[in-house]
């Protein structure tokens, strides 16, 4: 019985320093923090597998430059480059929202959907082992549970010969991410929770309040700007940030020569009432 328990424990994805090959990164449990002024790379030492095909990171701190890449590499990739820039690897780079891959080497492939991630967002990477064929395996990236692109992303794959590993590249000091390797069932639960959380935000009717109360009917430009601010702030998952964003829109419009004072004053009163 004891040996069976030990075997089960060994199959659980590890955490802490022993779980990573890294340079310039402090590892505490599932938390990774870059402390080097230059580039910092970290490869998770447990490879993707049919049992654990999904790896997820949550962005805690990004600093001013937002230089972070997350993707899939080989065992000998090293810790000195972003994923997707060499050796047939794949990586999603959050600063410009692009996926880099070399499946059509020597010309690198860029998927430019421009899905830019922010602090608080979750980025997932899943390997579709059941769809692997002809020496290639499909890879999917998600941002808060939604696929970043529908374009096909492939890497070379040889079962039991050349394993593939999660990898995080950080371009400067002060980046913090939490990490987790999941089974497909755990990943599905995570995504369901994220979906329900989003439904709860929209269920409060705040976006309707923004469009209907802050700007009168017919003020399409103002409503559009407010909607954009609301959607941006909702990603922060904080109502205080939502209000700050919309107050900023109101202040910008009040300084515009084309604005109508009455419209902005009424909007400010509504915001103060909701605070």
C-alpha positions, 0 to 999 in steps of 0.5 A: 500500500505504501509503494502504491501511494508513493507511485501516485504522489510521483505522478502529481505535477511538482511545484517549487524549485525542484520542478523548474530549470530556470535562470534569474527566477525565484520559485516559491511553490507555484509562483515564479518571480523574475529578479534578473535585469536581463532575460530570465527563462524557466522550463517546467521539468514535467513534460506534457502528456496525455494525462497532463496535456494542459498548462496554465499561467496567471499574470500577477505582475508585468512591469512596464515592458510586458516582455513575457512569452509562454509556450512549448519547447524541447528538453535541451532548449536552455533558458536564454530565449523566448519560446517560439523563436528557435529550434521549432518551438512555439510561444505566445508573446503577450506584449504584441499578442502574437504566436510565434512558431517554426513549424514551417522552418526556416521561415518562422510563422507568426499568427497575428491575432493581437490578443494582448494579455494583461495583469489578472489574465490566465493563459492556457496551453493545451497539446492535443495528443489524440490528434497527433499524426504524421509526426506533428501535434496540434497546440492550442493557446487560450486567453481566459478560456477563449482560443487566441486563434483558430489558425493551426499551430503544429510542433514535431512530436515523437511519442516516448522519444522527444517530450515537450515541456512548458516554458516561460520567458521573462524579459526583465525584472519584476514579472510574477506569474502563478503556474499550474499543470492540469488534467483535461478535466481540471482544465475544463473545470477551470474554464467553466469557473471563468465562464461563470465568473464572467456571466456574474459580472455581466449579470450585474447590468453595469455595462447597461448603466454605462451606456444608458445613463452616462450618455444620452441616446444618440451620443454614439461616440460617447457610448462607444468610448465608454463601452471600450473603457468598461470592457477594458476595466472588466478584465481587471475584475475590479469595480473600482477600476471600472469606475476610474476608467469611466470617470477618465472618459468623462473627464476627457470628454468634458475637456473636449470643445465638442462636449456638452456640459450637461451630459458630462455633469449628469454622468458624474452624478451617476458615478458618484451615486454608484460609488 
